[in-house]
């Protein structure tokens, strides 16, 4: 096994972490337990300890109003696309690789779906918001301004993320050029290392 594989697995986990912070939405999908809950809902309830049933219902109502399930699903798809090259590059070249990567992501998506991530947010909302605050948020998101906010904020966040990525890339490029200009010995060492790597790949 390529030694980069643990890094790829770590990156997959890191990519998924921001999803826990998103306000999730309730879903009717998923297998039901004998108590009428999905497995992930039961897990969320056990993590939360005892959550007042009325408060939990209102949390799910709030998350549904925010309309975040679609955002989580989109984030999962984006995460899969961004991680796919890392998974592929961690495996030795060969005709098998594309099929293996396809099957891996097929299995990955079947095991990690949006509802699991959404349900895990219930305890966090219960911990950080009182029932009265949840109801206040519901009232806000039921207003025209609230509905517009729910629609616009994800667009603004995506735009800011893209601009931040581009700014980071440019600052990183400039920083590397300045360091190499200030340290000619390191610049030469880098050039030599690149030549050795190029020769080794021939």
Secondary structure, DSSP 8 states (H G I E B T S, - for coil): --TTHHHHHHHHHHHHHGGGGS-----S-S-B-TTS-BHHHHHHHHHHSS--HHHHHHHHHHHHHHTHHHHHHHHHHHHHHHHHHHHHHTS--STHHHHHHHHHHHHHHHHS-HHHHHHTTHHHHHHHS-HHHHHHHHHHHTSHHHHHHHHHHHHHHHHHHHHHHHHHHHHHHHHHHHHHHH-HHHHHHHHHHHHHHHHHT-
